[in-house]
Amino acid sequence: MTDPRGDAATPEKPPRRDWRDVVADATDLALVGFALVVGALPVLTAGAALAAASAAVHDRFTDGGWPAARTTGRRYVRALPAGVPVTLIALAGALLLGADLAALATGRVPGGPPALLVTALVTAALVGYVGLVVVEVGRAGGRGWRVAARSAARACVARPGGWAAASGICGVAAVLTALVIPVALPILAGYTLAALHAVARRRRAVAVEPS
């Protein structure tokens, strides 16, 4: 492009981010975490709360701004019917894996350390996969759990590094959950969700780069 004087137009550089932008993003993510926890308090609504929060984080990464509160509220209500069975399945899986890990750790079932290690690795892989499913749901506006599950499975196979990173994020979040004070847990939830989206976007960007 040229300006009226015939000179080549200089492309405008995006404004540089400073510490105020970082603080604003950190505050917004904390608020998303608190909204997520409040929306999940009835337990059976946890799936809907995750879907709406994930969609909000996706909008922030994609559009550069957060959706209106009314939009997030509509997404939450719309995600409730599908979110309840998803929550029940996730709770059942978590209880089974937790009981298995506890039984192996206390020696109530045979297998010893090798079986405990394998079960722990399988648990970490499944948790990372679930994290990627939540990201895919957010990319679809907070709905489409079945489609998101299939998309996340394909992403895990195509980009195992991203799968491992998501598992690592969830593992670190689990450790921090046991260490931080309860009031900080919603903040941790918001940051964990943002980290999962960042990893998924990074791996997707690397995958589409020309060789």
Summary of the structure (lengths in Angstrom):
residues: 211
radius of gyration: 20.1
end to end distance: 29.2
largest distance: 82.7
contacts: 622
relative contact order: 0.13
helix: 79%
strand: 1%
